[in-house]
Amino acid sequence: MVKESQKHASRAWEKRNPERTSYLALRRATFNFVHPKPGTKAERAIQANWMIILMI
């Protein structure tokens, strides 16, 4: 469950960074569209990228 303070901080960051917010939304939509075959280089790249995003 997400705390209200975290939601507020996220919304504030999105308001201060509209270009980055748009970019990240488009990027997520693109990754959701691509369905690489298991074990391919594309799948490994996407998985590695998501791990980096989750750590931020």
C-alpha positions, 0 to 999 in steps of 0.5 A: 500500500502506498502512503499518501505522502508518497502519492503527493510527492509523486504528483508534485514531481510529475508537475515539476517534470512534465517532459520527463513524465510524458517520456516515461509514460510513452516508454512504458507504453512501448515496452508493454507493446513489445513482446519478445520471445523468451531467452532472446537478447531483446527480452534480456535487455527489457528485463535489465532495464526494468530492474534499473527503473525499479531501483530508482 
